[in-house]
Amino acid sequence: MSKRRRAIYTVTPLLLLVLCLAAINLVPGWAGGQVAGPTGEARDETVTAVSTTPSATLSASITQLPAATSTAVPTTTPSPMPSPTLPPDALIQLLGPPEASVLSANTPLSLYWLWALPVNEGQALVVYLQANGQEVRAGALAEANMGAGYRWQISPDQLAALGEQVTWQVRLETVATGDVLLSSEPRTVRLLP
């Protein structure tokens, strides 16, 4: 096949495609005088001339409103925003360390978890440690700090005060009141000296 024929066979379909697209987009109402409106329904496209000069009837139809008077507006105290409703399948998924892990008390303890939903304003994911019959608030995070996941690290100094067996849990709480919206399952780790 010659170069000229090959060029014609290559260029002709592209030219026909461009012509069809131009006809569809540039010719108004090419589909029987109907054009899709902003809501998707078909409408007739008719152009109506509108006068841009002001008329005397417009100014006659404007009425003057009575003058505003000042009245005292009672002040109200702002009410706290209601907590958003969590979906029934909402879950704080603990990743690590696994249940019954045995770890060294001389190295930092890293806790990992997932929370699939965004933490709303006024909320935080709070890490709690339980040991020797006491519960300690280790810290709180308002946003993911490890990709889409969360990580909290506890120093060996903090671990030494807790004892040999530590249970950890993550709770979604309101910052202002500390109300618990959702809790993870508790996990226990054993710390070796």
N, C-alpha and C positions, 0 to 999 in steps of 0.2 A: 504494500500500500504506500502511496506517495505521501510525502510530508504535508502537502496541501490538503489532501483528503483527511488525514489524521487530525489536522488542525480544525477543519470544518466539523468533523464528528465530535470533537472535544468542546468547541466553543458554542455550537448551535444549541445544545440543551441548556447551557448556562444562560444564554441570551433569552431563550424562551421563559426560563424561570424568573429572570429579572423583569421581563415584560409583564408576566402574570402578577408578580408581587406589586409592581408599580400600578397596574390597573386596579388591583384590590384596594390599595391604600390611597391612591390619589383621586380616583373617580368617586365622588360622593353619591351615595344611594345607588350604587351599581346593582344592588340586589333587589330590584323592584321598587325603588323609592323608599325603602325602609332602612333605617339606621338604628343600631343598638344604642339605647340611652345609657346613662350612668348606672342604672340598676339592672341592666341586661335585657329589659323588655324592648321590643321593637317599637319605634315611634315614627310618625311621618315627619319628614324634614321639610318644613315650610319656613320661609323667612318672612318676617313681618317687619315693616318699617316702623320705627318708633321715633317720635319727634324728640329732639334734645333741647328744644327751646322751652323756657318756663311759661306756664300759662297762668292766666289770671284766676282760673278756678282753683288752682293748687294753693295759692296764697289765701284765698277766701275760705278754704276748708281747714286751715290751721287755726286752732283755738288756743288761747293762752291759758296755761295752768295756773291755779292759785299759788301764791307765794308760800314757800316752805316755812313751817314753824318748827322751832326746836323743842323737842320733848326729851325728857330724861329716859335713857335706855337702861333697864336694869342690868347689872353685871351678874354674870354667872361664873361659877368656878368650873374650870375644865374637868370633864369627867375622864377617867382613864379609858383608853381605847380597849374594846373587847378583844380578847385573844382570838386569832384566826383559828378556824376549825381545821384540825389536822385530818388528813384522809385516814380511813380505817386501817389501811395497810402500811401506815407510816412506821418506820422501824429505824432505830439506831443500831447499826450492825457492828459489833465489836470484831476487830480483826486479830489483834495480838497484843500481848502474848496470850496463847491459848489457856484454857482452864487447867488448873493444877500444874502450871509450869514451875520449874525450880530454877531460880536465877540467883546471881551473886548480888549481895547487898552493897558491894563495893563499886559497882558500876551504875550509871544512870539507867533508870527503868523507863523505856519508851512504850507508850500506849497508843494504839492505832485503832481508828474506827471510821465508818462511813455514815453519812447522813445525806440521803439523796435529794432532799428538798433544800431550798435556800433558807438560811437563818434570817428571819424577819427582823426588822428594826425593833429594838426593845426586847430581844430574846438572845440567849446565849446557850451554848453547849458547855455544861459545867462538869468537870471531873471530880469525883468524890472517892476518897480512900477510907476504908473501914478497917480498923485493927484494934485489938484489945478492948472491944466494946465501945470504941469511940469512932465518930465519923469526922473526917477532915475534908474541907473544901480545898482541893489542890490548885484549881484554877479554872478559867473559862475562856472559850473561843467564840467569836462572833462570825468568823468566816473560815473557810477551808484554808489550811496552811501547807498542804502536801498534795498538790494537784486537786483532785475532787475529794480527797480524803482529809482526815484530821490526825494530828499527832500531838501528844503532850508528853514531855519528858520530866521525870522526877529525879532530882539529884540524890546522890548517896547520903548526904546529910539529912535530907527529909526522910529517906527510907530508914535510917538508923533509929529515928524516934518512933517508928511505927511498930516494930517488932518483927517476928519471924513470918507470920502469915498475914497477908494483906489482901483485902477484897477491893476491887475497883469497879466503878460504875459511871456511866455518862448519862446526864439528864438534860433535857431541853427545858429551860426555865425562862420565866420572864425576869428581866433585869431589875425592874422597879420593885416588885413584890416578892420575888423568889418562888413564885408558884411553879410547881412542877407540871409541865405539859405532857412529857413523855419520858420514860426511863428505859435504859438498856437492861439486859440481864446482868446480874453481878458476876464477876469472875474473880477467882482466888488464885494468887501466886504465892509461892513459898520462897522466902529469901534466905540464902545461906550466907553466914559471915565470911 
